[in-house]
Amino acid sequence: MLHSVDLTAVSVGRDLRIDQRTVHQLIEVGTLQPERRPPPTRPVRLAPRPPRLAGREGLLAVIRDRLTSLGPSPRLLALHGLGGVGKTSVAVEYAHRHQDDYGLIWQLAAEDTTTLSASYGELATLLGARDLVDSADPVAQVHAALAARADRWLLLLDNVADAAAVRDLLPPAGDGHVLLTTRSAHWPDTLDLEVPVLDREVAAEYLMASAAEGDAQSAATLASELGSLPLALDQAASYLRATGRKLHEYLELLREHRAELLGRGLPWGYSAPVLSTWDLSLQRLQTSDPAAITLLWLLACCAPEAIPYRLLLPPANEPPVFEDAGIGPLVEPLLRDVFAVEDAIIGLRRFSLVGPPSEGAVSMHRLVQAVTLDRLRSEHRGAWRRAVATLVEAAMPDDPHRPETWAVYATLFPHARATLRPDRPGVLKLVEYLGASGDYRTAQMVQEEVYTDSVERLGAEHPDALRAHAALAKWTGMAGDPATARDMLTLLLPVCDRVWGSDAAETLSVTAHLADWTGQAGDWARARDICAVVLPRRRSVSGDEHPDTLWVWAELGFWTGQAGDAASARVHYDEFLPIMERVLGAEHPDVLSSRDQYARWVGETGDPAAARDVCASLLALHERISGAEHHGTLWIRASHAWWMGKAGDPAAARDHLAQLLSVRERVSGPEHPATLVVRGNLAYWTAHAGDPASARDQFAALLPIRQRILGPEHPETLLVQSNLIHWTGEAGDPAGARDQFTVMLASCEGTLGPEHWVTLNVRDKLAMWTARCGG
């Protein structure tokens, strides 16, 4: 409750003229006695100090700086923000903290103009200002008294509706400060200061301290679900103290009974719980600004951060068709008027229900979203989510493979995740965007949801479920697990044979992808042989110029070369690459990838300088088209560095790979297959640049990772092992190299066979080190 505080050390600054009661005091021995003046006081009306104000030191320092900086007096500062963010608590804490700097501190409730006028009248009386100016205007009386005061004063106007409501109430003169709190965000830049929610860490620590327990995980999760809103945190803390419940129990209650829980209890220092705090704002909008309410419902269905309202609601002569007939008439006014959305944002900002707009986007507190949707019946919530899903899909560019569309997809992604069911067509476009932009892990996660949903709705052998299964295998492999991708397709292929037939185009596609992931998992010859069987069947079904035929053809060429026949691989590429460029275009990702591999076969058939130059031109093209950190660009960088070394500059190859490694680790992860390739190549060229000991150590660090991820018998693992042994010898231990190659040869002969190319390579290495040891 507001109260006056008697601070006897300071003069009141009021009219102390003798009044009639003093004149008629009793006279002793016929002499007028000196008047009895009241003790000196200082006018202070201020709410009690907040018992605990967490995480606001920085904000309080900014308030102090803004109010005391040079400029005309009086100084005004409007603290604005969402209801429940703690604006009043911050203002009151500031006043208590700096009360010695002011000769007058007066807090006025400003939500109701009538009450505010009465409060000014009370202050006018206390200041002895009733006779200074027109007694019918207490505001003018207070203004006159404040202008005449020699000491500094502070007025707190709490819960101001907007700037217009207090324009005539603000003191025009005097050495003073006016600090007001408001939900309205519409203030001049020089006067406004937004009060944010608390930092997540501060909110979690506050909850743990309030609950007197150390469950950091539950505290962090609860702080996140409450959006670090001070009122919601205080309400939770009060409930925990009153009931003795634990943090995890409150979290469960919040998830199951959010509306009831947020409507219970009244924390110290607040006039209403969370729900009631926002209800009045929603009611006012409902009657005064229906377009703003419509926008609020739409925004409440989105992810809370960076909601691109201009992208979702562009002016349109032909608005999208909404699934629910009742939605269209509400949303279409926002789409047909170029100013309608901006006006609705202004309406929401009057109550700080959304954050400040920036580049066509706003944020919205997650608890405001939840409370807004909780106010709707379940069928209406579903209708609004479907409406936002329609708007999100309408905003998606047509071709997610085009790099210039990726920024739009990235902007829409969190809101698509919040609103699109797995069976919506927009989800498949999202997956394609993720894959095209190189985010294979997220593509795999989203595709797994699509697959699970299709099986639950349609059954495991429905064609859509089979396609979703094949796509999941693809993104699983691309995310770095080729063996699992191979196994998934191995199980899927007989089902496709049964459902579609063995020569159906979709069955052949699954077979070709099985070949690819078989090769990626280490069996290069088997991959080549599967492709050799699939290609003529695919050419018969689809023709030579079909993109799927060209892809199988490229796979056959690649795995032929990977299995050790670079010359035959180059022949395949000479056959299909001109067709592919003509059909797909010279800058298509598949064409660029095939040209990269073609450079490899050119190099391996005797012209490493030409391979280097091809990769250099491809690198510039890839960077321009896809960006410097796209997965394909990074592959080209690795190839370019490799052929720099093979063309005679091992030090340059080493340095380029060292720079690439840090980028690849950040983009793909430290244990992604592509990252491990870079690490192996870096070790290789470190050795050839003259540092065999460092190369040995790099291979030693790489080998256990390869063994764990790919298995001890994978060709890539065995190559790392062979290089480790070889550079151990080159670093000064030839006998150790000989002995280790002896053991390795026996293992390779037993697992791979005596004629496998890895076995042959190890046998040659053993002979070399045996000879160098004098054997």
Rosetta blueprint (number, residue, H / E / L):
1 M L
2 L L
3 H L
4 S E
5 V L
6 D L
7 L L
8 T L
9 A L
10 V L
11 S L
12 V L
13 G L
14 R L
15 D L
16 L L
17 R L
18 I L
19 D L
20 Q H
21 R H
22 T H
23 V H
24 H L
25 Q L
26 L L
27 I L
28 E E
29 V L
30 G L
31 T E
32 L L
33 Q L
34 P L
35 E L
36 R L
37 R L
38 P L
39 P L
40 P L
41 T L
42 R L
43 P L
44 V E
45 R E
46 L L
47 A L
48 P L
49 R L
50 P L
51 P L
52 R L
53 L L
54 A L
55 G L
56 R L
57 E H
58 G H
59 L H
60 L H
61 A H
62 V H
63 I H
64 R H
65 D H
66 R H
67 L H
68 T H
69 S L
70 L L
71 G L
72 P L
73 S L
74 P L
75 R E
76 L E
77 L E
78 A E
79 L E
80 H E
81 G L
82 L L
83 G L
84 G L
85 V L
86 G L
87 K H
88 T H
89 S H
90 V H
91 A H
92 V H
93 E H
94 Y H
95 A H
96 H H
97 R H
98 H L
99 Q H
100 D H
101 D H
102 Y L
103 G L
104 L E
105 I E
106 W E
107 Q E
108 L E
109 A E
110 A L
111 E L
112 D L
113 T H
114 T H
115 T H
116 L H
117 S H
118 A H
119 S H
120 Y H
121 G H
122 E H
123 L H
124 A H
125 T H
126 L H
127 L L
128 G L
129 A L
130 R L
131 D L
132 L L
133 V L
134 D L
135 S L
136 A L
137 D L
138 P H
139 V H
140 A H
141 Q H
142 V H
143 H H
144 A H
145 A H
146 L H
147 A H
148 A H
149 R L
150 A L
151 D L
152 R L
153 W E
154 L E
155 L E
156 L E
157 L E
158 D E
159 N E
160 V E
161 A L
162 D L
163 A H
164 A H
165 A H
166 V H
167 R L
168 D L
169 L L
170 L L
171 P L
172 P L
173 A L
174 G L
175 D L
176 G E
177 H E
178 V E
179 L E
180 L E
181 T E
182 T E
183 R L
184 S L
185 A L
186 H L
187 W L
188 P L
189 D L
190 T L
191 L L
192 D E
193 L E
194 E E
195 V L
196 P L
197 V L
198 L L
199 D L
200 R H
201 E H
202 V H
203 A H
204 A H
205 E H
206 Y H
207 L H
208 M H
209 A H
210 S H
211 A H
212 A L
213 E L
214 G L
215 D L
216 A H
217 Q H
218 S H
219 A H
220 A H
221 T H
222 L H
223 A H
224 S H
225 E H
226 L L
227 G L
228 S L
229 L L
230 P H
231 L H
232 A H
233 L H
234 D H
235 Q H
236 A H
237 A H
238 S H
239 Y H
240 L H
241 R H
242 A H
243 T H
244 G L
245 R L
246 K L
247 L H
248 H H
249 E H
250 Y H
251 L H
252 E H
253 L H
254 L H
255 R H
256 E H
257 H L
258 R H
259 A H
260 E H
261 L H
262 L H
263 G L
264 R L
265 G L
266 L L
267 P L
268 W L
269 G L
270 Y L
271 S L
272 A L
273 P L
274 V H
275 L H
276 S H
277 T H
278 W H
279 D H
280 L H
281 S H
282 L H
283 Q H
284 R H
285 L H
286 Q H
287 T H
288 S H
289 D L
290 P H
291 A H
292 A H
293 I H
294 T H
295 L H
296 L H
297 W H
298 L H
299 L H
300 A H
301 C L
302 C L
303 A L
304 P L
305 E L
306 A L
307 I E
308 P L
309 Y H
310 R H
311 L H
312 L H
313 L L
314 P L
315 P L
316 A L
317 N L
318 E L
319 P L
320 P L
321 V L
322 F L
323 E L
324 D L
325 A L
326 G L
327 I L
328 G H
329 P H
330 L H
331 V H
332 E H
333 P H
334 L H
335 L H
336 R H
337 D L
338 V L
339 F L
340 A H
341 V H
342 E H
343 D H
344 A H
345 I H
346 I H
347 G H
348 L H
349 R H
350 R L
351 F L
352 S L
353 L L
354 V L
355 G L
356 P L
357 P L
358 S E
359 E L
360 G L
361 A E
362 V E
363 S L
364 M L
365 H L
366 R H
367 L H
368 V H
369 Q H
370 A H
371 V H
372 T H
373 L H
374 D H
375 R L
376 L L
377 R L
378 S H
379 E H
380 H H
381 R H
382 G H
383 A H
384 W H
385 R H
386 R H
387 A H
388 V H
389 A H
390 T H
391 L H
392 V H
393 E H
394 A H
395 A H
396 M L
397 P L
398 D L
399 D L
400 P L
401 H L
402 R L
403 P H
404 E H
405 T H
406 W H
407 A H
408 V H
409 Y H
410 A H
411 T H
412 L H
413 F H
414 P H
415 H H
416 A H
417 R H
418 A H
419 T H
420 L L
421 R L
422 P L
423 D L
424 R L
425 P H
426 G H
427 V H
428 L H
429 K H
430 L H
431 V H
432 E H
433 Y H
434 L H
435 G H
436 A H
437 S L
438 G L
439 D L
440 Y H
441 R H
442 T H
443 A H
444 Q H
445 M H
446 V H
447 Q H
448 E H
449 E H
450 V H
451 Y H
452 T H
453 D H
454 S H
455 V H
456 E H
457 R H
458 L H
459 G L
460 A L
461 E L
462 H L
463 P H
464 D H
465 A H
466 L H
467 R H
468 A H
469 H H
470 A H
471 A H
472 L H
473 A H
474 K H
475 W H
476 T H
477 G H
478 M H
479 A L
480 G L
481 D L
482 P H
483 A H
484 T H
485 A H
486 R H
487 D H
488 M H
489 L H
490 T H
491 L H
492 L H
493 L H
494 P H
495 V H
496 C H
497 D H
498 R H
499 V H
500 W H
501 G L
502 S L
503 D L
504 A L
505 A H
506 E H
507 T H
508 L H
509 S H
510 V H
511 T H
512 A H
513 H H
514 L H
515 A H
516 D H
517 W H
518 T H
519 G H
520 Q H
521 A L
522 G L
523 D L
524 W H
525 A H
526 R H
527 A H
528 R H
529 D H
530 I H
531 C H
532 A H
533 V H
534 V H
535 L H
536 P H
537 R H
538 R H
539 R H
540 S H
541 V H
542 S H
543 G L
544 D L
545 E L
546 H L
547 P H
548 D H
549 T H
550 L H
551 W H
552 V H
553 W H
554 A H
555 E H
556 L H
557 G H
558 F H
559 W H
560 T H
561 G H
562 Q H
563 A L
564 G L
565 D L
566 A H
567 A H
568 S H
569 A H
570 R H
571 V H
572 H H
573 Y H
574 D H
575 E H
576 F H
577 L H
578 P H
579 I H
580 M H
581 E H
582 R H
583 V H
584 L H
585 G L
586 A L
587 E L
588 H L
589 P H
590 D H
591 V H
592 L H
593 S H
594 S H
595 R H
596 D H
597 Q H
598 Y H
599 A H
600 R H
601 W H
602 V H
603 G H
604 E H
605 T L
606 G L
607 D L
608 P H
609 A H
610 A H
611 A H
612 R H
613 D H
614 V H
615 C H
616 A H
617 S H
618 L H
619 L H
620 A H
621 L H
622 H H
623 E H
624 R H
625 I H
626 S H
627 G L
628 A L
629 E L
630 H L
631 H H
632 G H
633 T H
634 L H
635 W H
636 I H
637 R H
638 A H
639 S H
640 H H
641 A H
642 W H
643 W H
644 M H
645 G H
646 K H
647 A L
648 G L
649 D L
650 P H
651 A H
652 A H
653 A H
654 R H
655 D H
656 H H
657 L H
658 A H
659 Q H
660 L H
661 L H
662 S H
663 V H
664 R H
665 E H
666 R H
667 V H
668 S H
669 G L
670 P L
671 E L
672 H L
673 P H
674 A H
675 T H
676 L H
677 V H
678 V H
679 R H
680 G H
681 N H
682 L H
683 A H
684 Y H
685 W H
686 T H
687 A H
688 H H
689 A L
690 G L
691 D L
692 P H
693 A H
694 S H
695 A H
696 R H
697 D H
698 Q H
699 F H
700 A H
701 A H
702 L H
703 L H
704 P H
705 I H
706 R H
707 Q H
708 R H
709 I H
710 L H
711 G L
712 P L
713 E L
714 H L
715 P H
716 E H
717 T H
718 L H
719 L H
720 V H
721 Q H
722 S H
723 N H
724 L H
725 I H
726 H H
727 W H
728 T H
729 G H
730 E H
731 A L
732 G L
733 D L
734 P H
735 A H
736 G H
737 A H
738 R H
739 D H
740 Q H
741 F H
742 T H
743 V H
744 M H
745 L H
746 A H
747 S H
748 C H
749 E H
750 G H
751 T H
752 L L
753 G L
754 P L
755 E L
756 H L
757 W H
758 V H
759 T H
760 L H
761 N H
762 V H
763 R H
764 D H
765 K H
766 L H
767 A H
768 M H
769 W H
770 T H
771 A H
772 R H
773 C L
774 G L
775 G L
